[in-house]
Amino acid sequence: QVQLVESGGGLVQPGGSLRLSCAASGRTFSNYAVGWFRQPPGKEREFVAGISRGGFATRFRDSVKGRFTISTDNKKNTVYLQMNSLKLEDTAVYYCGTYSTSTIWVIATDPGDYDLWGQGTQVTVSS
């Protein structure tokens, strides 16, 4: 069964850090682009960060640049989102998604381009 499972969410104070994990089964991340999205309460799902097929490129939304990093552990078939200096506005359900692509430099930011999603993990930043 092909599936993605996110973990690592939780409650953190402003300025704190969390590391989200996205583990895949039935799909090898090295052959797919992977993206992290989030959906704040009452809002649409938005792109946060992504890593291209093979890990040749990364991309971040402007509001998280310099605070978030994305990385891949091919042996564990897991993609991580390291989130530092968290802000109140980072509160959301975070989802990872993947899609098949032949390009190694492009990372889609439209959730409609992704064909497999995890169940999501809640991140709450609150004092």
N, CA, C and O atoms as CSV, one atom per row, in Angstrom:
chain,resi,resn,atom,element,x,y,z
A,1,GLN,N,N,0.845,-1.186,0.000
A,1,GLN,CA,C,0.000,0.000,0.000
A,1,GLN,C,C,0.888,1.246,0.000
A,1,GLN,O,O,1.804,1.366,0.814
A,2,VAL,N,N,0.611,2.157,-0.909
A,2,VAL,CA,C,1.376,3.386,-1.004
A,2,VAL,C,C,0.784,4.404,-0.040
A,2,VAL,O,O,-0.409,4.703,-0.097
A,3,GLN,N,N,1.603,4.921,0.824
A,3,GLN,CA,C,1.096,5.923,1.742
A,3,GLN,C,C,2.219,6.794,2.289
A,3,GLN,O,O,3.392,6.419,2.295
A,4,LEU,N,N,1.808,7.979,2.752
A,4,LEU,CA,C,2.706,8.910,3.429
A,4,LEU,C,C,2.195,9.092,4.853
A,4,LEU,O,O,0.990,9.172,5.091
A,5,VAL,N,N,3.123,9.154,5.782
A,5,VAL,CA,C,2.742,9.345,7.179
A,5,VAL,C,C,3.582,10.471,7.763
A,5,VAL,O,O,4.807,10.376,7.836
A,6,GLU,N,N,2.898,11.548,8.181
A,6,GLU,CA,C,3.579,12.665,8.817
A,6,GLU,C,C,3.604,12.464,10.325
A,6,GLU,O,O,2.723,11.825,10.900
A,7,SER,N,N,4.627,13.020,10.947
A,7,SER,CA,C,4.734,13.011,12.394
A,7,SER,C,C,5.588,14.184,12.832
A,7,SER,O,O,6.240,14.835,12.017
A,8,GLY,N,N,5.575,14.445,14.126
A,8,GLY,CA,C,6.436,15.469,14.679
A,8,GLY,C,C,5.747,16.763,15.054
A,8,GLY,O,O,6.378,17.671,15.597
A,9,GLY,N,N,4.468,16.857,14.774
A,9,GLY,CA,C,3.749,18.071,15.146
A,9,GLY,C,C,3.562,18.172,16.651
A,9,GLY,O,O,3.856,17.234,17.392
A,10,GLY,N,N,3.071,19.318,17.087
A,10,GLY,CA,C,2.835,19.507,18.502
A,10,GLY,C,C,2.620,20.958,18.851
A,10,GLY,O,O,2.432,21.810,17.982
A,11,LEU,N,N,2.652,21.219,20.138
A,11,LEU,CA,C,2.478,22.575,20.669
A,11,LEU,C,C,3.847,23.135,21.036
A,11,LEU,O,O,4.625,22.494,21.742
A,12,VAL,N,N,4.122,24.317,20.557
A,12,VAL,CA,C,5.416,24.937,20.821
A,12,VAL,C,C,5.219,26.426,21.044
A,12,VAL,O,O,4.291,27.020,20.495
A,13,GLN,N,N,6.080,27.031,21.842
A,13,GLN,CA,C,6.012,28.469,22.084
A,13,GLN,C,C,6.643,29.227,20.926
A,13,GLN,O,O,7.471,28.675,20.200
A,14,PRO,N,N,6.263,30.472,20.748
A,14,PRO,CA,C,6.917,31.286,19.708
A,14,PRO,C,C,8.427,31.301,19.912
A,14,PRO,O,O,8.919,31.430,21.033
A,15,GLY,N,N,9.145,31.167,18.809
A,15,GLY,CA,C,10.594,31.092,18.857
A,15,GLY,C,C,11.132,29.678,18.975
A,15,GLY,O,O,12.334,29.452,18.841
A,16,GLY,N,N,10.252,28.736,19.223
A,16,GLY,CA,C,10.668,27.351,19.373
A,16,GLY,C,C,10.873,26.643,18.046
A,16,GLY,O,O,10.760,27.245,16.978
A,17,SER,N,N,11.177,25.346,18.129
A,17,SER,CA,C,11.474,24.546,16.941
A,17,SER,C,C,10.714,23.228,16.969
A,17,SER,O,O,10.388,22.689,18.027
A,18,LEU,N,N,10.451,22.736,15.785
A,18,LEU,CA,C,9.887,21.405,15.611
A,18,LEU,C,C,10.493,20.808,14.348
A,18,LEU,O,O,10.881,21.530,13.429
A,19,ARG,N,N,10.569,19.492,14.316
A,19,ARG,CA,C,10.972,18.814,13.088
A,19,ARG,C,C,9.874,17.853,12.687
A,19,ARG,O,O,9.541,16.922,13.419
A,20,LEU,N,N,9.318,18.094,11.517
A,20,LEU,CA,C,8.290,17.219,10.974
A,20,LEU,C,C,8.938,16.156,10.096
A,20,LEU,O,O,9.926,16.407,9.406
A,21,SER,N,N,8.359,14.973,10.143
A,21,SER,CA,C,8.836,13.866,9.310
A,21,SER,C,C,7.725,13.401,8.383
A,21,SER,O,O,6.548,13.414,8.743
A,22,CYS,N,N,8.111,12.998,7.206
A,22,CYS,CA,C,7.170,12.437,6.239
A,22,CYS,C,C,7.791,11.139,5.741
A,22,CYS,O,O,8.739,11.148,4.956
A,23,ALA,N,N,7.246,10.030,6.207
A,23,ALA,CA,C,7.773,8.721,5.837
A,23,ALA,C,C,6.897,8.091,4.763
A,23,ALA,O,O,5.669,8.110,4.851
A,24,ALA,N,N,7.543,7.537,3.760
A,24,ALA,CA,C,6.816,6.940,2.642
A,24,ALA,C,C,6.953,5.429,2.641
A,24,ALA,O,O,8.007,4.879,2.963
A,25,SER,N,N,5.876,4.782,2.276
A,25,SER,CA,C,5.920,3.353,2.030
A,25,SER,C,C,5.304,3.104,0.665
A,25,SER,O,O,4.270,3.675,0.321
A,26,GLY,N,N,5.955,2.241,-0.108
A,26,GLY,CA,C,5.440,1.942,-1.428
A,26,GLY,C,C,5.800,2.961,-2.484
A,26,GLY,O,O,5.381,2.842,-3.635
A,27,ARG,N,N,6.576,3.965,-2.102
A,27,ARG,CA,C,7.012,4.976,-3.055
A,27,ARG,C,C,8.381,5.446,-2.607
A,27,ARG,O,O,8.581,5.774,-1.438
A,28,THR,N,N,9.333,5.480,-3.544
A,28,THR,CA,C,10.695,5.889,-3.226
A,28,THR,C,C,10.843,7.375,-3.499
A,28,THR,O,O,10.708,7.821,-4.638
A,29,PHE,N,N,11.122,8.141,-2.451
A,29,PHE,CA,C,11.184,9.592,-2.577
A,29,PHE,C,C,12.191,10.054,-3.616
A,29,PHE,O,O,11.995,11.094,-4.244
A,30,SER,N,N,13.255,9.306,-3.807
A,30,SER,CA,C,14.286,9.754,-4.745
A,30,SER,C,C,13.755,9.849,-6.172
A,30,SER,O,O,14.390,10.470,-7.025
A,31,ASN,N,N,12.615,9.249,-6.437
A,31,ASN,CA,C,12.021,9.286,-7.775
A,31,ASN,C,C,10.878,10.293,-7.895
A,31,ASN,O,O,10.241,10.390,-8.944
A,32,TYR,N,N,10.623,11.032,-6.834
A,32,TYR,CA,C,9.481,11.949,-6.802
A,32,TYR,C,C,9.895,13.293,-6.204
A,32,TYR,O,O,10.857,13.375,-5.441
A,33,ALA,N,N,9.175,14.316,-6.552
A,33,ALA,CA,C,9.296,15.586,-5.850
A,33,ALA,C,C,8.410,15.518,-4.601
A,33,ALA,O,O,7.363,14.870,-4.608
A,34,VAL,N,N,8.830,16.175,-3.560
A,34,VAL,CA,C,8.094,16.157,-2.301
A,34,VAL,C,C,7.853,17.582,-1.833
A,34,VAL,O,O,8.751,18.423,-1.878
A,35,GLY,N,N,6.660,17.838,-1.393
A,35,GLY,CA,C,6.333,19.160,-0.884
A,35,GLY,C,C,5.690,19.099,0.479
A,35,GLY,O,O,4.996,18.141,0.818
A,36,TRP,N,N,5.932,20.138,1.256
A,36,TRP,CA,C,5.222,20.352,2.521
A,36,TRP,C,C,4.241,21.508,2.319
A,36,TRP,O,O,4.603,22.569,1.812
A,37,PHE,N,N,3.031,21.284,2.716
A,37,PHE,CA,C,1.985,22.290,2.649
A,37,PHE,C,C,1.398,22.459,4.046
A,37,PHE,O,O,1.615,21.630,4.930
A,38,ARG,N,N,0.664,23.527,4.226
A,38,ARG,CA,C,-0.034,23.704,5.489
A,38,ARG,C,C,-1.393,24.331,5.236
A,38,ARG,O,O,-1.613,25.018,4.238
A,39,GLN,N,N,-2.284,24.077,6.157
A,39,GLN,CA,C,-3.623,24.633,6.053
A,39,GLN,C,C,-3.992,25.254,7.390
A,39,GLN,O,O,-4.381,24.559,8.329
A,40,PRO,N,N,-3.863,26.588,7.461
A,40,PRO,CA,C,-4.264,27.281,8.689
A,40,PRO,C,C,-5.779,27.201,8.866
A,40,PRO,O,O,-6.499,26.961,7.897
A,41,PRO,N,N,-6.264,27.395,10.068
A,41,PRO,CA,C,-7.709,27.330,10.304
A,41,PRO,C,C,-8.472,28.298,9.411
A,41,PRO,O,O,-8.173,29.492,9.375
A,42,GLY,N,N,-9.451,27.778,8.698
A,42,GLY,CA,C,-10.294,28.612,7.858
A,42,GLY,C,C,-9.666,29.081,6.565
A,42,GLY,O,O,-10.237,29.916,5.865
A,43,LYS,N,N,-8.497,28.555,6.239
A,43,LYS,CA,C,-7.809,28.993,5.031
A,43,LYS,C,C,-7.525,27.815,4.109
A,43,LYS,O,O,-7.692,26.656,4.489
A,44,GLU,N,N,-7.096,28.128,2.900
A,44,GLU,CA,C,-6.771,27.089,1.945
A,44,GLU,C,C,-5.366,26.528,2.202
A,44,GLU,O,O,-4.531,27.148,2.861
A,45,ARG,N,N,-5.150,25.351,1.661
A,45,ARG,CA,C,-3.832,24.730,1.772
A,45,ARG,C,C,-2.817,25.556,0.986
A,45,ARG,O,O,-3.080,25.965,-0.145
A,46,GLU,N,N,-1.658,25.796,1.592
A,46,GLU,CA,C,-0.628,26.610,0.958
A,46,GLU,C,C,0.722,25.917,0.985
A,46,GLU,O,O,1.045,25.162,1.903
A,47,PHE,N,N,1.496,26.197,-0.049
A,47,PHE,CA,C,2.826,25.622,-0.166
A,47,PHE,C,C,3.742,26.210,0.898
A,47,PHE,O,O,3.715,27.413,1.159
A,48,VAL,N,N,4.557,25.347,1.510
A,48,VAL,CA,C,5.524,25.789,2.513
A,48,VAL,C,C,6.957,25.574,2.014
A,48,VAL,O,O,7.769,26.499,1.996
A,49,ALA,N,N,7.245,24.346,1.614
A,49,ALA,CA,C,8.603,24.009,1.189
A,49,ALA,C,C,8.558,22.760,0.328
A,49,ALA,O,O,7.636,21.951,0.437
A,50,GLY,N,N,9.555,22.609,-0.524
A,50,GLY,CA,C,9.603,21.422,-1.363
A,50,GLY,C,C,11.024,21.067,-1.729
A,50,GLY,O,O,11.936,21.893,-1.666
A,51,ILE,N,N,11.186,19.822,-2.112
A,51,ILE,CA,C,12.484,19.344,-2.559
A,51,ILE,C,C,12.252,18.566,-3.844
A,51,ILE,O,O,11.320,17.768,-3.948
A,52,SER,N,N,13.115,18.813,-4.819
A,52,SER,CA,C,12.891,18.234,-6.135
A,52,SER,C,C,13.284,16.758,-6.172
A,52,SER,O,O,13.919,16.243,-5.251
A,53,ARG,N,N,12.904,16.111,-7.227
A,53,ARG,CA,C,13.317,14.729,-7.451
A,53,ARG,C,C,14.829,14.645,-7.384
A,53,ARG,O,O,15.525,15.420,-8.041
A,54,GLY,N,N,15.341,13.720,-6.604
A,54,GLY,CA,C,16.782,13.569,-6.450
A,54,GLY,C,C,17.405,14.565,-5.508
A,54,GLY,O,O,18.601,14.486,-5.227
A,55,GLY,N,N,16.606,15.520,-5.003
A,55,GLY,CA,C,17.115,16.484,-4.039
A,55,GLY,C,C,18.003,17.561,-4.637
A,55,GLY,O,O,18.815,18.152,-3.926
A,56,PHE,N,N,17.866,17.826,-5.924
A,56,PHE,CA,C,18.743,18.798,-6.574
A,56,PHE,C,C,18.362,20.239,-6.252
A,56,PHE,O,O,19.196,21.138,-6.361
A,57,ALA,N,N,17.136,20.462,-5.866
A,57,ALA,CA,C,16.690,21.824,-5.610
A,57,ALA,C,C,15.710,21.839,-4.453
A,57,ALA,O,O,15.035,20.847,-4.178
A,58,THR,N,N,15.643,22.974,-3.781
A,58,THR,CA,C,14.641,23.199,-2.741
A,58,THR,C,C,13.956,24.529,-3.002
A,58,THR,O,O,14.466,25.390,-3.719
A,59,ARG,N,N,12.793,24.667,-2.402
A,59,ARG,CA,C,12.014,25.888,-2.605
A,59,ARG,C,C,11.207,26.155,-1.350
A,59,ARG,O,O,10.712,25.224,-0.715
A,60,PHE,N,N,11.073,27.428,-0.990
A,60,PHE,CA,C,10.363,27.798,0.227
A,60,PHE,C,C,9.453,28.983,-0.043
A,60,PHE,O,O,9.732,29.821,-0.901
A,61,ARG,N,N,8.354,29.035,0.711
A,61,ARG,CA,C,7.549,30.247,0.626
A,61,ARG,C,C,8.310,31.343,1.341
A,61,ARG,O,O,9.099,31.072,2.246
A,62,ASP,N,N,8.077,32.574,0.940
A,62,ASP,CA,C,8.878,33.692,1.439
A,62,ASP,C,C,8.835,33.814,2.962
A,62,ASP,O,O,9.844,34.149,3.584
A,63,SER,N,N,7.700,33.552,3.552
A,63,SER,CA,C,7.548,33.793,4.992
A,63,SER,C,C,8.319,32.800,5.857
A,63,SER,O,O,8.456,33.013,7.062
A,64,VAL,N,N,8.822,31.726,5.268
A,64,VAL,CA,C,9.570,30.745,6.066
A,64,VAL,C,C,11.040,30.689,5.676
A,64,VAL,O,O,11.813,29.956,6.294
A,65,LYS,N,N,11.431,31.437,4.680
A,65,LYS,CA,C,12.841,31.432,4.264
A,65,LYS,C,C,13.728,31.878,5.411
A,65,LYS,O,O,13.442,32.861,6.095
A,66,GLY,N,N,14.810,31.135,5.609
A,66,GLY,CA,C,15.733,31.432,6.694
A,66,GLY,C,C,15.334,30.801,8.014
A,66,GLY,O,O,16.121,30.785,8.961
A,67,ARG,N,N,14.109,30.277,8.085
A,67,ARG,CA,C,13.649,29.641,9.326
A,67,ARG,C,C,13.418,28.143,9.153
A,67,ARG,O,O,13.640,27.367,10.082
A,68,PHE,N,N,12.976,27.738,7.971
A,68,PHE,CA,C,12.664,26.329,7.710
A,68,PHE,C,C,13.702,25.750,6.755
A,68,PHE,O,O,14.209,26.441,5.871
A,69,THR,N,N,14.007,24.480,6.948
A,69,THR,CA,C,14.827,23.747,6.000
A,69,THR,C,C,14.151,22.415,5.692
A,69,THR,O,O,13.372,21.894,6.490
A,70,ILE,N,N,14.468,21.877,4.515
A,70,ILE,CA,C,13.903,20.601,4.103
A,70,ILE,C,C,15.046,19.680,3.705
A,70,ILE,O,O,16.009,20.111,3.072
A,71,SER,N,N,14.936,18.424,4.075
A,71,SER,CA,C,16.002,17.472,3.779
A,71,SER,C,C,15.410,16.080,3.588
A,71,SER,O,O,14.269,15.809,3.962
A,72,THR,N,N,16.211,15.216,3.001
A,72,THR,CA,C,15.777,13.848,2.706
A,72,THR,C,C,16.775,12.847,3.249
A,72,THR,O,O,17.986,13.035,3.131
A,73,ASP,N,N,16.269,11.795,3.835
A,73,ASP,CA,C,17.079,10.646,4.232
A,73,ASP,C,C,16.645,9.490,3.338
A,73,ASP,O,O,15.621,8.854,3.588
A,74,ASN,N,N,17.417,9.226,2.310
A,74,ASN,CA,C,17.019,8.205,1.339
A,74,ASN,C,C,16.988,6.808,1.940
A,74,ASN,O,O,16.186,5.968,1.533
A,75,LYS,N,N,17.860,6.563,2.904
A,75,LYS,CA,C,17.879,5.230,3.523
A,75,LYS,C,C,16.587,4.972,4.288
A,75,LYS,O,O,16.087,3.847,4.325
A,76,LYS,N,N,16.056,6.020,4.892
A,76,LYS,CA,C,14.816,5.881,5.653
A,76,LYS,C,C,13.593,6.234,4.817
A,76,LYS,O,O,12.457,6.108,5.274
A,77,ASN,N,N,13.839,6.679,3.584
A,77,ASN,CA,C,12.753,7.095,2.706
A,77,ASN,C,C,11.845,8.101,3.426
A,77,ASN,O,O,10.621,7.972,3.443
A,78,THR,N,N,12.489,9.089,4.007
A,78,THR,CA,C,11.799,10.084,4.830
A,78,THR,C,C,12.263,11.483,4.453
A,78,THR,O,O,13.448,11.712,4.207
A,79,VAL,N,N,11.327,12.404,4.411
A,79,VAL,CA,C,11.635,13.813,4.186
A,79,VAL,C,C,11.318,14.570,5.470
A,79,VAL,O,O,10.295,14.336,6.114
A,80,TYR,N,N,12.213,15.475,5.824
A,80,TYR,CA,C,12.065,16.234,7.062
A,80,TYR,C,C,11.835,17.709,6.760
A,80,TYR,O,O,12.345,18.249,5.777
A,81,LEU,N,N,11.066,18.339,7.617
A,81,LEU,CA,C,10.912,19.784,7.586
A,81,LEU,C,C,11.327,20.291,8.954
A,81,LEU,O,O,10.609,20.117,9.939
A,82,GLN,N,N,12.489,20.920,9.006
A,82,GLN,CA,C,12.984,21.508,10.246
A,82,GLN,C,C,12.459,22.929,10.331
A,82,GLN,O,O,12.719,23.748,9.449
A,83,MET,N,N,11.726,23.220,11.382
A,83,MET,CA,C,11.102,24.528,11.544
A,83,MET,C,C,11.673,25.194,12.787
A,83,MET,O,O,11.491,24.715,13.906
A,84,ASN,N,N,12.362,26.299,12.574
A,84,ASN,CA,C,12.956,27.062,13.669
A,84,ASN,C,C,12.302,28.432,13.764
A,84,ASN,O,O,11.626,28.877,12.837
A,85,SER,N,N,12.510,29.085,14.884
A,85,SER,CA,C,11.969,30.436,15.101
A,85,SER,C,C,10.494,30.499,14.743
A,85,SER,O,O,10.055,31.391,14.018
A,86,LEU,N,N,9.750,29.559,15.253
A,86,LEU,CA,C,8.337,29.460,14.903
A,86,LEU,C,C,7.561,30.677,15.381
A,86,LEU,O,O,7.835,31.249,16.437
A,87,LYS,N,N,6.582,31.049,14.562
A,87,LYS,CA,C,5.744,32.205,14.841
A,87,LYS,C,C,4.291,31.758,15.001
A,87,LYS,O,O,3.911,30.661,14.592
A,88,LEU,N,N,3.492,32.635,15.606
A,88,LEU,CA,C,2.081,32.320,15.797
A,88,LEU,C,C,1.415,31.957,14.467
A,88,LEU,O,O,0.563,31.070,14.407
A,89,GLU,N,N,1.816,32.657,13.408
A,89,GLU,CA,C,1.173,32.442,12.111
A,89,GLU,C,C,1.600,31.157,11.422
A,89,GLU,O,O,1.105,30.846,10.339
A,90,ASP,N,N,2.506,30.410,12.026
A,90,ASP,CA,C,2.871,29.103,11.484
A,90,ASP,C,C,1.897,28.011,11.933
A,90,ASP,O,O,1.989,26.866,11.491
A,91,THR,N,N,0.975,28.377,12.806
A,91,THR,CA,C,-0.009,27.410,13.279
A,91,THR,C,C,-0.867,26.907,12.130
A,91,THR,O,O,-1.466,27.694,11.396
A,92,ALA,N,N,-0.921,25.592,11.981
A,92,ALA,CA,C,-1.667,24.986,10.877
A,92,ALA,C,C,-1.553,23.469,10.968
A,92,ALA,O,O,-0.772,22.933,11.754
A,93,VAL,N,N,-2.346,22.795,10.152
A,93,VAL,CA,C,-2.123,21.373,9.907
A,93,VAL,C,C,-1.140,21.283,8.751
A,93,VAL,O,O,-1.351,21.885,7.698
A,94,TYR,N,N,-0.084,20.543,8.948
A,94,TYR,CA,C,0.957,20.400,7.938
A,94,TYR,C,C,0.822,19.048,7.241
A,94,TYR,O,O,0.648,18.007,7.875
A,95,TYR,N,N,0.909,19.104,5.914
A,95,TYR,CA,C,0.775,17.910,5.084
A,95,TYR,C,C,2.001,17.765,4.191
A,95,TYR,O,O,2.565,18.758,3.730
A,96,CYS,N,N,2.403,16.539,3.954
A,96,CYS,CA,C,3.394,16.297,2.908
A,96,CYS,C,C,2.706,15.629,1.723
A,96,CYS,O,O,1.739,14.882,1.874
A,97,GLY,N,N,3.226,15.919,0.567
A,97,GLY,CA,C,2.674,15.357,-0.654
A,97,GLY,C,C,3.782,15.044,-1.633
A,97,GLY,O,O,4.878,15.598,-1.539
A,98,THR,N,N,3.502,14.159,-2.571
A,98,THR,CA,C,4.482,13.825,-3.599
A,98,THR,C,C,3.816,13.766,-4.971
A,98,THR,O,O,2.601,13.606,-5.081
A,99,TYR,N,N,4.621,13.897,-5.993
A,99,TYR,CA,C,4.135,13.692,-7.359
A,99,TYR,C,C,5.298,13.221,-8.210
A,99,TYR,O,O,6.464,13.506,-7.935
A,100,SER,N,N,4.938,12.494,-9.248
A,100,SER,CA,C,5.948,11.961,-10.154
A,100,SER,C,C,6.331,13.021,-11.167
A,100,SER,O,O,5.472,13.727,-11.696
A,101,THR,N,N,7.620,13.131,-11.434
A,101,THR,CA,C,8.091,14.091,-12.409
A,101,THR,C,C,9.412,13.616,-12.988
A,101,THR,O,O,10.170,12.897,-12.337
A,102,SER,N,N,9.674,14.026,-14.215
A,102,SER,CA,C,10.947,13.670,-14.838
A,102,SER,C,C,11.982,14.771,-14.632
A,102,SER,O,O,13.167,14.568,-14.894
A,103,THR,N,N,11.538,15.934,-14.164
A,103,THR,CA,C,12.478,17.044,-13.979
A,103,THR,C,C,13.118,16.971,-12.602
A,103,THR,O,O,12.515,16.479,-11.649
A,104,ILE,N,N,14.333,17.463,-12.511
A,104,ILE,CA,C,15.065,17.401,-11.245
A,104,ILE,C,C,15.245,18.778,-10.624
A,104,ILE,O,O,15.824,18.901,-9.544
A,105,TRP,N,N,14.748,19.827,-11.305
A,105,TRP,CA,C,14.960,21.173,-10.790
A,105,TRP,C,C,13.678,21.889,-10.408
A,105,TRP,O,O,13.728,22.930,-9.753
A,106,VAL,N,N,12.540,21.357,-10.800
A,106,VAL,CA,C,11.271,22.049,-10.599
A,106,VAL,C,C,10.516,21.446,-9.429
A,106,VAL,O,O,10.474,20.228,-9.254
A,107,ILE,N,N,9.919,22.324,-8.629
A,107,ILE,CA,C,9.098,21.906,-7.496
A,107,ILE,C,C,7.754,22.611,-7.611
A,107,ILE,O,O,7.681,23.839,-7.575
A,108,ALA,N,N,6.723,21.843,-7.745
A,108,ALA,CA,C,5.394,22.430,-7.888
A,108,ALA,C,C,4.918,23.038,-6.580
A,108,ALA,O,O,5.179,22.503,-5.502
A,109,THR,N,N,4.217,24.159,-6.683
A,109,THR,CA,C,3.654,24.799,-5.495
A,109,THR,C,C,2.131,24.717,-5.451
A,109,THR,O,O,1.514,25.120,-4.465
A,110,ASP,N,N,1.532,24.202,-6.506
A,110,ASP,CA,C,0.077,24.034,-6.557
A,110,ASP,C,C,-0.275,22.667,-5.985
A,110,ASP,O,O,0.198,21.656,-6.503
A,111,PRO,N,N,-1.088,22.602,-4.935
A,111,PRO,CA,C,-1.419,21.288,-4.369
A,111,PRO,C,C,-2.098,20.360,-5.370
A,111,PRO,O,O,-2.068,19.141,-5.197
A,112,GLY,N,N,-2.706,20.913,-6.408
A,112,GLY,CA,C,-3.348,20.090,-7.420
A,112,GLY,C,C,-2.382,19.268,-8.250
A,112,GLY,O,O,-2.790,18.336,-8.943
A,113,ASP,N,N,-1.095,19.611,-8.182
A,113,ASP,CA,C,-0.088,18.855,-8.921
A,113,ASP,C,C,0.367,17.607,-8.167
A,113,ASP,O,O,1.062,16.761,-8.731
A,114,TYR,N,N,-0.016,17.489,-6.914
A,114,TYR,CA,C,0.429,16.377,-6.073
A,114,TYR,C,C,-0.625,15.278,-6.081
A,114,TYR,O,O,-1.825,15.551,-6.026
A,115,ASP,N,N,-0.162,14.027,-6.150
A,115,ASP,CA,C,-1.129,12.936,-6.276
A,115,ASP,C,C,-1.178,12.008,-5.070
A,115,ASP,O,O,-1.964,11.061,-5.049
A,116,LEU,N,N,-0.359,12.264,-4.085
A,116,LEU,CA,C,-0.383,11.442,-2.880
A,116,LEU,C,C,-0.125,12.339,-1.680
A,116,LEU,O,O,0.811,13.138,-1.683
A,117,TRP,N,N,-0.964,12.204,-0.648
A,117,TRP,CA,C,-0.875,13.037,0.541
A,117,TRP,C,C,-0.877,12.206,1.803
A,117,TRP,O,O,-1.429,11.107,1.848
A,118,GLY,N,N,-0.251,12.752,2.825
A,118,GLY,CA,C,-0.356,12.162,4.132
A,118,GLY,C,C,-1.605,12.662,4.836
A,118,GLY,O,O,-2.394,13.420,4.272
A,119,GLN,N,N,-1.772,12.226,6.075
A,119,GLN,CA,C,-2.981,12.562,6.834
A,119,GLN,C,C,-2.875,13.911,7.536
A,119,GLN,O,O,-3.878,14.456,7.995
A,120,GLY,N,N,-1.668,14.446,7.618
A,120,GLY,CA,C,-1.466,15.736,8.254
A,120,GLY,C,C,-1.050,15.625,9.709
A,120,GLY,O,O,-1.358,14.647,10.388
A,121,THR,N,N,-0.348,16.641,10.171
A,121,THR,CA,C,0.060,16.708,11.567
A,121,THR,C,C,-0.130,18.148,12.043
A,121,THR,O,O,0.239,19.095,11.348
A,122,GLN,N,N,-0.701,18.300,13.221
A,122,GLN,CA,C,-1.039,19.636,13.735
A,122,GLN,C,C,0.193,20.293,14.352
A,122,GLN,O,O,0.905,19.688,15.154
A,123,VAL,N,N,0.424,21.533,13.961
A,123,VAL,CA,C,1.451,22.371,14.574
A,123,VAL,C,C,0.752,23.583,15.168
A,123,VAL,O,O,0.069,24.329,14.467
A,124,THR,N,N,0.930,23.765,16.455
A,124,THR,CA,C,0.317,24.901,17.144
A,124,THR,C,C,1.413,25.702,17.825
A,124,THR,O,O,2.152,25.187,18.664
A,125,VAL,N,N,1.504,26.966,17.452
A,125,VAL,CA,C,2.469,27.874,18.061
A,125,VAL,C,C,1.686,28.831,18.943
A,125,VAL,O,O,0.873,29.622,18.463
A,126,SER,N,N,1.942,28.745,20.220
A,126,SER,CA,C,1.155,29.542,21.165
A,126,SER,C,C,1.962,29.778,22.435
A,126,SER,O,O,2.740,28.929,22.870
A,127,SER,N,N,1.755,30.946,23.011
A,127,SER,CA,C,2.404,31.251,24.274
A,127,SER,C,C,1.490,30.922,25.447
A,127,SER,O,O,1.873,31.115,26.600
